[in-house]
């Protein structure tokens, strides 16, 4: 599940591109890239606690935004850092449903080595596209 950070953005933004075989893989990888903007070592987040996440949206791109915003919300509201550890995306007449599991723990500023704080996902240069069976997303976040 590769990702790369994007250069030459404004000083108040950070960005990354992620790839995956499925939308689920892209969401999981984008979640790790998002956390990686804030925390030096993503793997320092221990899977102490797990929660189920269910999100619905009629737009697949916005479902990715919602999944990333959920991680930001949990950090800001509860002081917890989570990573997606599995998911499923389904399409029906109402749109798309994301069901996933997140695992993580309370923030520990000594152990997690924070770089910057991500405030939100922006729509600037945002995209989620499928090409030849491979999915790619580009995400810019406000820091």
Secondary structure as UniProt FT lines:
FT   STRAND          3..6
FT   TURN            11..12
FT   STRAND          13..20
FT   HELIX           23..38
FT   HELIX           42..44
FT   STRAND          49..57
FT   HELIX           60..78
FT   STRAND          80..92
FT   TURN            93..94
FT   STRAND          95..106
FT   HELIX           109..112
FT   STRAND          120..131
FT   TURN            132..133
FT   STRAND          134..142
//
